[in-house]
Amino acid sequence: MDAKPVIRLEGVEKVYQTGEVAVKAVRGVSLTVRRGEFAAVMGASGSGKSTLMNLIGCLDRPTAGRYWLDGEEVGELTKNELSQVRNQRLGFVFQGFNLLARTSALENVELPLLYSPHGHGRRELRRRSLAALEQVGLAARAGHHPSQLSGGQQQRVAIARALVNEPALLLADEPTGNLDTRTSLEIMAIFQALNEKGMTILMVTHEPDIARYCRREIVMRDGRIIRDEPVADRLAAAAELAHAWNPEDAP
Amino acid sequence: MKFSATWMIALRALRRNPMRTGLTMLGIIIGVAAVIGMVAIGTGAKEQVASSIAQIGQNTVMVMSGAPSRGGVRGGWGSLPTLTRQDYEAIRNEIPGVIRATPDVRKNTQVAAGNQNVNTTVNGAGEDYADIRAWDFVEGGNFSATDVRTAAKVAILGNTVATNLFGDASPIGQIVRIQNAPYTVIGLLKPKGMNMMGSDQDDLALVPWSSALVRLTGTDSFRSMTVQAESAEQVDRVMEDIAALLRQRHRLREGAEDDFQVRSQQEIMEMATSTARTMTLLLGAIAGVSLLVGGIGIMNIMLVSVTERTREIGVRLAVGARGIDILLQFLVEAVVLSVGGGLVGIGLGIGIAQAVSAKLGWNTLVSPESVTLAFAFSAAIGIFFGFYPARKAAGLDPIEALRYE
């Protein structure tokens, strides 16, 4: 492993002060994720995996420890600088898709570009958004509103939105949590294809089946990493899809 | 992030909810339209008061009989017969700078011709009456000084009276009977139309004041006189001279109250227009309240919208919006609502003013000041009432906002 680290955590802790009680959600996590990795973070609810994701996603700051994202230390950045980091270096995919309602797929994908410090022209916005939709195979539905798309398609729009600013890291929080098995496979196939092209992906999931499409499995319990190993019997989602029973093929 | 992007984001957000956008604007639309319309009606009324008083004549002074007050009881002008024909002649002949003067004696009575008769106001006037009021003749002409001196039985008719008595035929040379005395019609006045109170200014007949005193009222006094000074600069001095002359003629002691009033047209104008101005202010203030309510409507909707769109705000923060971006978005949304509503409201207000003019015949005037003020006020309302919700939105924690159900 000689690729550059995208995520480097050293002794990261997060303590929430709720009234009198201090809750230690993350207790000293050190972790390195290198370029081109596809890691799954697993763990029961309350294991601290969501808090860890928020820290890695620069939505929250650690109480203690240090964090380098793509070589730059982000623990000391201001709120506005963190916004810029999220905009330029991170792509988010959520369980609930979180698309803007009554807004076309194209305009949803444009969203991160609008907050970009570079300021793109209208044509550039459209071109890059269409290219991102192309990557997830939805260019034909650019004008559709979320309510006109299936759950899987909505999640693909969300992935396109995460990709549009060409981030260094794609963060996915239970991306298949709201989807059926077959659609989950489609989403995992997209993630695997992106990963093949070099995208670094960190995904939170509590489904062991889904974790098997990743390359690395990190298991948390009580705010600590208790297991961190490569996925032994890795599955290829595209191949699975080809064999899977397709309800649309049924007579 | 460029400011144009903020505009795009805000406009897209408003477009996503056209119904809510329209209804929120409606409050401001109604408020601004009410302000513009009400102020236009008030200003129009003021203008009309001013123009109707201007018809009394330029640089004129009104001399009215009766004291302004007597033992605390206000009699109102014309309530005491203290102005005599000798007073009139003294004012006319002895005071320098007086170029024209006419007394005013009135009687509501019947005027008949042939088998037609009408009720009208017969004005006893001097030969200067038409000149002071700058009133032209359609046909015929004015009284001569001799007519006035000899109490001649001649009459000048207003257009309404002439039409009612003679139809389209010329009244000149015809005989009209006023209280059984025959008068020869020597002039027909140009029509003036309604005044602001809606009464017909052409519904009158003029006879020499001397005839009126002898044959109609049987008195020797006038209710008022109109005196015209040579120039605006002389008005004040003429007023003082008239007061001094009348006090001397009425033998009023030092310290005794005047038994007459002298008012310049300017003063009468100011009194009358200040009433109209108060009315305009009152109407404007009431309309302003509805504009304020419209502004509170915007704040209400924006606050609801911040709660309803918490997740949207969370997503925006997650993909890299800064607090200031969210603040500006919500502020721009509020300002677009209020300014958009303001523009539509200005159009609607002008429409209302024109409709009122056309349907009710009221004089209205949309002043540029009221348009500018209403527009600036609506923009200020957007910023003022939009700021609190916008700050609330900008202060949201991205993690909390994303988790919000």
Boltz contact constraints between the chains, C-beta under 6 A:
constraints:
  - contact:
      token1: [A, 54]
      token2: [B, 399]
      max_distance: 6.0
  - contact:
      token1: [A, 59]
      token2: [B, 398]
      max_distance: 6.0
  - contact:
      token1: [A, 59]
      token2: [B, 399]
      max_distance: 6.0
  - contact:
      token1: [A, 80]
      token2: [B, 322]
      max_distance: 6.0
  - contact:
      token1: [A, 83]
      token2: [B, 320]
      max_distance: 6.0
  - contact:
      token1: [A, 83]
      token2: [B, 322]
      max_distance: 6.0
  - contact:
      token1: [A, 86]
      token2: [B, 320]
      max_distance: 6.0
  - contact:
      token1: [A, 87]
      token2: [B, 320]
      max_distance: 6.0
  - contact:
      token1: [A, 92]
      token2: [B, 318]
      max_distance: 6.0
  - contact:
      token1: [A, 98]
      token2: [B, 315]
      max_distance: 6.0
  - contact:
      token1: [A, 100]
      token2: [B, 312]
      max_distance: 6.0
  - contact:
      token1: [A, 102]
      token2: [B, 16]
      max_distance: 6.0
  - contact:
      token1: [A, 111]
      token2: [B, 319]
      max_distance: 6.0
  - contact:
      token1: [A, 112]
      token2: [B, 319]
      max_distance: 6.0
  - contact:
      token1: [A, 112]
      token2: [B, 320]
      max_distance: 6.0
  - contact:
      token1: [A, 114]
      token2: [B, 5]
      max_distance: 6.0
  - contact:
      token1: [A, 114]
      token2: [B, 9]
      max_distance: 6.0
  - contact:
      token1: [A, 115]
      token2: [B, 1]
      max_distance: 6.0
  - contact:
      token1: [A, 115]
      token2: [B, 320]
      max_distance: 6.0
  - contact:
      token1: [A, 115]
      token2: [B, 321]
      max_distance: 6.0
  - contact:
      token1: [A, 119]
      token2: [B, 2]
      max_distance: 6.0
